[in-house]
Amino acid sequence: MSNSAIAIRYAKALLNIASEKKQVEQYAEELVEVAAVLKKEDLLRLLLDSPTFPLAKKTAMMNDIVDLLQLSDGMRKFLDLLLEKGRITYLSEIDVNYRRFADDLSGVVRAKIKSANKLTKKRAEEIQKSLQAQTGKQVILSVDTDKSLIGGLQAEMSGKLFDGSVKTQLKRIADTLAKG
């Protein structure tokens, strides 16, 4: 089974449990927290992923993290299962897949907008409303600035990139001229 298939399976299982307990968003936030800790702490991640490090010590370390982050009992059990099955290395992939499935369940679409210049709050809201009208779903928008775009916008939503940047338009013109 491929890495992504494992992550998808665990993400779906966690989402089913979270749905039953009506804690979908809480579990999403908790997953983000744990994934961030493991991403930041290389030695901790290596110890938790090591097949030679005793499971009892891994569990004790994870319980300390759970207590420190004040995570739910359900998340504690899920993390213990990942440790027991040797799947903790897939946590960041599980996090990404869980968020995607949770968004689908709640009718949310996440969109990333890149602009050459900082967008005003009003402009960002207009873009968000336009995307909501097009998709019929609630859109959660994240906006970044990227000076290399020269002008215009890039929007990424549901794995699709909509590129209206000056940089891309100039590249298309250059390619057309190069072809003759």
LUMVONU-651197 format. One record per atom (N, C-alpha, C, O): x, y, z; residue in three letters. Coordinates in steps of 0.2 Angstrom, whole numbers, padded with zeros to 4 digits, always signed. Example, Ala and Ser with C-alpha at 12.3 -4.5 7.8 and 13.67 -1.06 7.14 Angstrom:
+0066-0028+0039ala +0062-0022+0039ala +0066-0016+0039ala +0071-0017+0042ala +0064-0011+0035ser +0068-0005+0036ser +0064+0000+0039ser +0067+0006+0040ser 
***
This chain:
+0004-0006+0000met +0000+0000+0000met +0004+0006+0000met +0009+0006+0004met +0003+0011-0004ser +0007+0017-0005ser +0006+0021+0001ser +0001+0021+0005ser +0011+0026+0002asn +0011+0031+0008asn +0004+0034+0008asn +0001+0035+0013asn +0002+0037+0002ser -0004+0041+0002ser -0010+0037+0003ser -0015+0039+0007ser -0010+0031+0001ala -0016+0026+0003ala -0016+0025+0010ala -0022+0025+0013ala -0011+0024+0014ile -0011+0023+0021ile -0013+0030+0024ile -0018+0029+0029ile -0011+0035+0022ala -0013+0042+0025ala -0020+0043+0024ala -0024+0045+0028ala -0023+0041+0018ile -0030+0042+0016ile -0034+0038+0021ile -0039+0040+0023ile -0032+0032+0021arg -0036+0027+0026arg -0036+0029+0033arg -0042+0029+0036arg -0031+0031+0036tyr -0031+0034+0043tyr -0035+0040+0043tyr -0039+0041+0048tyr -0034+0045+0038ala -0038+0051+0038ala -0045+0050+0038ala -0049+0053+0042ala -0048+0045+0034lys -0055+0044+0033lys -0057+0041+0040lys -0063+0042+0042lys -0053+0036+0043ala -0055+0033+0049ala -0056+0038+0055ala -0061+0038+0059ala -0051+0043+0055leu -0052+0048+0060leu -0057+0053+0059leu -0061+0055+0064leu -0059+0054+0053leu -0065+0058+0051leu -0071+0055+0053leu -0076+0058+0056leu -0072+0049+0052asn -0078+0045+0054asn -0079+0045+0062asn -0084+0047+0064asn -0073+0045+0065ile -0074+0045+0073ile -0076+0052+0075ile -0080+0053+0079ile -0072+0057+0072ala -0074+0064+0073ala -0081+0066+0072ala -0084+0070+0076ala -0083+0063+0066ser -0090+0065+0064ser -0095+0062+0069ser -0100+0066+0071ser -0094+0056+0072glu -0098+0053+0077glu -0098+0057+0083glu -0104+0058+0086glu -0092+0060+0085lys -0092+0063+0091lys -0093+0071+0090lys -0093+0075+0095lys -0095+0073+0084lys -0096+0080+0082lys -0090+0084+0084lys -0091+0090+0087lys -0084+0082+0083gln -0078+0085+0084gln -0073+0086+0078gln -0067+0086+0079gln -0076+0087+0072val -0072+0087+0066val -0067+0092+0066val -0061+0091+0065val -0069+0098+0068glu -0065+0104+0068glu -0060+0104+0074glu -0054+0106+0073glu -0062+0101+0079gln -0057+0101+0085gln -0051+0096+0083gln -0045+0097+0084gln -0053+0090+0080tyr -0048+0085+0078tyr -0043+0088+0073tyr -0037+0087+0073tyr -0046+0092+0068ala -0042+0095+0063ala -0037+0100+0066ala -0031+0100+0065ala -0039+0104+0071glu -0034+0109+0075glu -0029+0105+0078glu -0023+0107+0079glu -0031+0099+0082glu -0026+0095+0086glu -0021+0092+0081glu -0015+0092+0083glu -0023+0089+0075leu -0019+0086+0071leu -0014+0091+0068leu -0008+0090+0068leu -0016+0097+0067val -0011+0103+0065val -0006+0104+0070val +0000+0105+0069val -0008+0104+0076glu -0003+0106+0082glu +0002+0100+0082glu +0008+0102+0083glu +0000+0094+0082val +0004+0088+0083val +0009+0088+0077val +0015+0087+0078val +0006+0089+0071ala +0011+0089+0065ala +0016+0094+0065ala +0021+0093+0063ala +0014+0100+0068ala +0019+0106+0068ala +0024+0104+0073ala +0030+0106+0072ala +0023+0101+0079val +0028+0099+0084val +0033+0094+0081val +0039+0095+0081val +0030+0089+0077leu +0034+0084+0074leu +0038+0087+0069leu +0044+0084+0068leu +0036+0091+0065lys +0040+0094+0060lys +0045+0098+0062lys +0051+0099+0060lys +0044+0102+0068lys +0049+0106+0071lys +0054+0102+0075lys +0060+0105+0075lys +0053+0097+0078glu +0057+0093+0082glu +0060+0087+0079glu +0056+0082+0079glu +0065+0087+0075asp +0068+0082+0071asp +0070+0076+0076asp +0068+0070+0074asp +0073+0077+0081leu +0075+0071+0086leu +0069+0068+0088leu +0069+0061+0088leu +0064+0071+0090leu +0058+0068+0093leu +0054+0064+0087leu +0052+0058+0089leu +0054+0067+0081arg +0051+0063+0076arg +0055+0057+0074arg +0052+0051+0073arg +0061+0057+0074leu +0066+0051+0073leu +0065+0046+0078leu +0064+0040+0077leu +0064+0048+0085leu +0063+0043+0090leu +0056+0040+0090leu +0056+0034+0090leu +0051+0044+0088leu +0045+0041+0088leu +0044+0036+0082leu +0040+0032+0082leu +0048+0037+0077asp +0047+0033+0070asp +0052+0027+0071asp +0052+0023+0066asp +0057+0027+0075ser +0062+0022+0076ser +0059+0015+0077ser +0055+0015+0082ser +0060+0010+0073pro +0058+0003+0075pro +0061+0000+0081pro +0059-0005+0084pro +0067+0003+0083thr +0071+0000+0088thr +0070+0003+0095thr +0071+0000+0100thr +0067+0009+0095phe +0065+0013+0101phe +0059+0009+0104phe +0054+0008+0100phe +0059+0008+0110pro +0053+0004+0113pro +0047+0008+0113pro +0046+0014+0114pro +0041+0004+0111leu +0035+0007+0111leu +0032+0010+0117leu +0029+0015+0117leu +0034+0007+0123ala +0032+0010+0129ala +0035+0017+0130ala +0031+0022+0133ala +0041+0018+0128lys +0044+0025+0129lys +0041+0030+0124lys +0040+0036+0125lys +0040+0027+0118lys +0037+0031+0113lys +0030+0034+0115lys +0028+0040+0114lys +0026+0029+0118thr +0019+0031+0120thr +0020+0036+0126thr +0016+0041+0126thr +0025+0035+0130ala +0025+0040+0136ala +0027+0047+0133ala +0025+0052+0136ala +0032+0047+0128met +0033+0053+0125met +0027+0057+0122met +0026+0063+0123met +0023+0053+0118met +0018+0055+0115met +0012+0058+0120met +0009+0063+0119met +0012+0054+0126asn +0007+0056+0131asn +0009+0063+0134asn +0005+0067+0135asn +0016+0064+0135asp +0018+0070+0137asp +0016+0076+0132asp +0014+0082+0134asp +0017+0075+0126ile +0015+0080+0121ile +0008+0081+0121ile +0006+0087+0120ile +0004+0076+0121val -0004+0076+0122val -0006+0081+0128val -0010+0085+0127val -0003+0079+0133asp -0004+0083+0139asp -0002+0090+0139asp -0006+0095+0141asp +0004+0091+0136leu +0007+0098+0135leu +0002+0102+0130leu +0001+0108+0132leu +0000+0099+0125leu -0005+0103+0120leu -0012+0102+0122leu -0016+0106+0119leu -0014+0099+0128gln -0020+0098+0130gln -0025+0096+0125gln -0030+0099+0123gln -0023+0090+0122leu -0027+0087+0116leu -0033+0082+0119leu -0032+0080+0125leu -0037+0081+0115ser -0043+0077+0117ser -0041+0070+0118ser -0036+0067+0116ser -0045+0066+0122asp -0044+0059+0123asp -0044+0055+0117asp -0040+0050+0116asp -0049+0057+0112gly -0049+0053+0106gly -0043+0054+0102gly -0041+0050+0098gly -0040+0060+0102met -0034+0061+0098met -0028+0057+0101met -0024+0055+0098met -0028+0057+0108arg -0023+0053+0111arg -0023+0046+0109arg -0018+0043+0108arg -0029+0043+0109lys -0030+0036+0106lys -0028+0035+0099lys -0025+0030+0097lys -0029+0040+0095phe -0027+0040+0088phe -0020+0040+0087phe -0017+0036+0084phe -0016+0044+0091leu -0009+0045+0091leu -0006+0038+0093leu -0001+0036+0091leu -0009+0036+0099asp -0006+0029+0101asp -0007+0024+0096asp -0002+0019+0096asp -0012+0024+0093leu -0013+0019+0087leu -0008+0019+0082leu -0005+0014+0079leu -0007+0026+0080leu -0002+0027+0075leu +0005+0024+0077leu +0009+0021+0073leu +0007+0025+0083leu +0013+0023+0086leu +0013+0015+0086leu +0018+0012+0084leu +0008+0012+0089glu +0008+0005+0089glu +0008+0002+0082glu +0012-0003+0082glu +0005+0005+0077lys +0006+0002+0070lys +0012+0004+0066lys +0013+0002+0061lys +0016+0009+0069gly +0022+0011+0066gly +0020+0016+0060gly +0023+0016+0055gly +0015+0020+0061arg +0012+0024+0056arg +0013+0032+0058arg +0010+0036+0054arg +0017+0033+0063ile +0017+0040+0065ile +0021+0044+0060ile +0020+0051+0059ile +0025+0041+0056thr +0028+0045+0050thr +0023+0048+0045thr +0025+0053+0042thr +0017+0045+0045tyr +0012+0048+0040tyr +0008+0053+0043tyr +0003+0055+0040tyr +0010+0056+0049leu +0005+0061+0052leu +0004+0067+0048leu -0002+0069+0048leu +0009+0070+0045ser +0008+0076+0041ser +0004+0074+0035ser -0001+0079+0033ser +0004+0069+0032glu +0000+0067+0026glu -0007+0066+0028glu -0012+0067+0025glu -0008+0062+0034ile -0014+0061+0037ile -0018+0068+0038ile -0024+0069+0037ile -0014+0073+0041asp -0017+0079+0042asp -0019+0083+0036asp -0025+0085+0036asp -0015+0083+0031val -0018+0086+0024val -0024+0082+0022val -0029+0086+0020val -0024+0076+0022asn -0030+0072+0019asn -0036+0073+0024asn -0042+0074+0021asn -0035+0073+0030tyr -0040+0074+0035tyr -0044+0081+0034tyr -0050+0081+0033tyr -0040+0086+0033arg -0042+0093+0031arg -0046+0093+0025arg -0052+0096+0025arg -0044+0090+0020arg -0047+0089+0013arg -0054+0086+0014arg -0059+0088+0012arg -0054+0080+0018phe -0060+0076+0019phe -0065+0080+0023phe -0071+0080+0022phe -0063+0084+0028ala -0067+0087+0033ala -0070+0093+0029ala -0076+0095+0030ala -0066+0097+0025asp -0069+0102+0021asp -0074+0100+0016asp -0079+0103+0015asp -0073+0094+0013asp -0078+0091+0008asp -0085+0090+0012asp -0090+0091+0010asp -0084+0087+0018leu -0090+0085+0022leu -0094+0092+0024leu -0100+0091+0025leu -0090+0097+0026ser -0093+0103+0028ser -0095+0108+0023ser -0098+0113+0024ser -0093+0106+0016gly -0095+0111+0011gly -0090+0117+0010gly -0092+0122+0008gly -0084+0116+0012val -0079+0121+0012val -0074+0120+0007val -0072+0114+0006val -0072+0126+0003val -0066+0125-0001val -0061+0130+0001val -0063+0136+0003val -0055+0128+0001arg -0049+0132+0003arg -0046+0135-0004arg -0045+0131-0008arg -0045+0141-0004ala -0042+0145-0010ala -0036+0149-0008ala -0036+0152-0002ala -0030+0148-0012lys -0024+0152-0010lys -0024+0157-0016lys -0024+0156-0022lys -0023+0163-0014ile -0022+0169-0019ile -0015+0172-0018ile -0013+0173-0012ile -0012+0173-0024lys -0005+0176-0024lys -0006+0182-0028lys -0009+0182-0033lys -0004+0188-0025ser -0004+0194-0029ser +0003+0197-0029ser +0007+0197-0024ser +0004+0201-0034ala +0010+0205-0034ala +0011+0210-0029ala +0016+0212-0026ala +0005+0213-0027asn +0005+0218-0022asn +0000+0216-0017asn -0005+0212-0018asn +0000+0219-0011lys -0004+0217-0006lys -0011+0219-0007lys -0013+0225-0009lys -0016+0215-0007leu -0023+0216-0008leu -0026+0219-0002leu -0025+0218+0004leu -0031+0224-0004thr -0035+0227+0002thr -0039+0222+0004thr -0041+0217+0001thr -0042+0223+0010lys -0047+0218+0014lys -0053+0218+0009lys -0056+0213+0008lys -0055+0224+0007lys -0061+0224+0003lys -0060+0220-0004lys -0065+0216-0006lys -0054+0221-0007arg -0053+0217-0013arg -0053+0209-0012arg -0056+0205-0016arg -0050+0207-0006ala -0050+0200-0004ala -0057+0198-0003ala -0058+0192-0005ala -0061+0202+0000glu -0068+0200+0001glu -0072+0199-0005glu -0076+0194-0006glu -0070+0203-0010glu -0074+0203-0016glu -0072+0196-0020glu -0076+0193-0023glu -0065+0195-0020ile -0063+0189-0023ile -0066+0183-0020ile -0069+0178-0023ile -0067+0183-0013gln -0070+0177-0009gln -0077+0176-0011gln -0079+0171-0012gln -0081+0182-0011lys -0088+0182-0013lys -0089+0179-0020lys -0093+0175-0022lys -0084+0181-0025ser -0085+0179-0032ser -0083+0171-0032ser -0087+0167-0036ser -0078+0169-0028leu -0077+0162-0028leu -0083+0158-0025leu -0084+0152-0027leu -0086+0160-0020gln -0091+0157-0017gln -0097+0157-0022gln -0101+0151-0022gln -0098+0162-0025ala -0104+0162-0030ala -0103+0156-0036ala -0107+0153-0038ala -0096+0156-0038gln -0095+0151-0043gln -0095+0144-0041gln -0097+0139-0044gln -0093+0143-0035thr -0093+0136-0032thr -0099+0134-0028thr -0100+0128-0028thr -0103+0138-0026gly -0108+0137-0022gly -0107+0134-0015gly -0111+0131-0011gly -0100+0135-0013lys -0098+0133-0006lys -0095+0139-0003lys -0093+0144-0006lys -0094+0138+0004gln -0090+0143+0008gln -0083+0142+0006gln -0080+0137+0006gln -0080+0148+0005val -0073+0148+0003val -0069+0151+0008val -0070+0157+0011val -0064+0148+0010ile -0059+0150+0015ile -0053+0153+0011ile -0050+0149+0008ile -0051+0159+0012leu -0046+0162+0007leu -0040+0163+0011leu -0040+0166+0017leu -0034+0162+0008ser -0028+0164+0011ser -0024+0168+0006ser -0024+0166+0000ser -0022+0174+0008val -0019+0178+0003val -0011+0179+0004val -0010+0181+0010val -0007+0179-0001asp +0000+0180+0000asp +0002+0185-0006asp -0001+0186-0011asp +0008+0188-0004thr +0011+0193-0009thr +0017+0189-0012thr +0021+0186-0009thr +0017+0190-0019asp +0023+0187-0023asp +0025+0192-0028asp +0022+0193-0033asp +0030+0196-0026lys +0033+0201-0031lys +0035+0199-0038lys +0034+0203-0043lys +0037+0192-0038ser +0039+0190-0045ser +0033+0189-0050ser +0035+0188-0056ser +0027+0190-0048leu +0021+0190-0052leu +0021+0196-0057leu +0017+0196-0062leu +0024+0201-0055ile +0024+0208-0058ile +0018+0211-0057ile +0018+0217-0055ile +0012+0208-0059gly +0006+0211-0058gly +0001+0205-0059gly +0002+0200-0061gly -0006+0207-0057gly -0011+0202-0058gly -0011+0197-0052gly -0008+0198-0047gly -0015+0191-0053leu -0016+0187-0048leu -0015+0179-0050leu -0016+0178-0056leu -0014+0175-0045gln -0014+0168-0046gln -0019+0165-0041gln -0018+0167-0035gln -0023+0161-0043ala -0028+0158-0038ala -0027+0150-0038ala -0028+0148-0044ala -0026+0147-0033glu -0026+0140-0033glu -0032+0137-0028glu -0033+0139-0023glu -0036+0133-0031met -0042+0131-0028met -0044+0123-0030met -0044+0122-0036met -0045+0119-0026ser -0046+0112-0027ser -0041+0109-0032ser -0043+0105-0036ser -0035+0110-0031gly -0030+0107-0035gly -0029+0111-0042gly -0025+0108-0046gly -0033+0116-0043lys -0032+0119-0050lys -0029+0126-0049lys -0031+0130-0044lys -0025+0128-0054leu -0022+0134-0053leu -0024+0139-0059leu -0024+0137-0065leu -0027+0145-0057phe -0029+0150-0062phe -0024+0155-0061phe -0024+0159-0056phe -0021+0156-0067asp -0015+0161-0067asp -0017+0167-0072asp -0017+0166-0078asp -0018+0173-0069gly -0019+0179-0072gly -0013+0184-0071gly -0014+0190-0071gly -0007+0181-0070ser -0002+0186-0068ser +0002+0188-0074ser +0001+0185-0080ser +0005+0194-0074val +0008+0197-0079val +0014+0193-0081val +0016+0192-0087val +0017+0190-0076lys +0023+0186-0077lys +0021+0180-0082lys +0025+0179-0087lys +0016+0177-0081thr +0014+0171-0085thr +0012+0174-0092thr +0013+0171-0097thr +0008+0179-0092gln +0006+0182-0099gln +0013+0184-0103gln +0013+0183-0109gln +0018+0187-0100leu +0024+0188-0103leu +0027+0182-0106leu +0030+0182-0111leu +0027+0177-0102lys +0030+0171-0104lys +0027+0168-0110lys +0030+0165-0114lys +0020+0168-0110arg +0016+0166-0116arg +0018+0170-0122arg +0019+0167-0127arg +0019+0176-0121ile +0020+0180-0127ile +0027+0178-0130ile +0029+0178-0136ile +0032+0177-0125ala +0039+0175-0127ala +0039+0169-0130ala +0042+0168-0135ala +0035+0164-0128asp +0035+0157-0131asp +0032+0158-0138asp +0034+0154-0142asp +0027+0162-0139thr +0023+0163-0145thr +0028+0166-0150thr +0029+0164-0156thr +0032+0171-0148leu +0037+0174-0152leu +0043+0169-0154leu +0045+0169-0160leu +0045+0165-0149ala +0050+0160-0150ala +0048+0155-0156ala +0052+0152-0159ala +0042+0153-0156lys +0039+0148-0160lys +0038+0151-0168lys +0038+0147-0172lys +0038+0157-0168gly +0038+0161-0174gly +0031+0162-0176gly +0030+0165-0182gly 
***
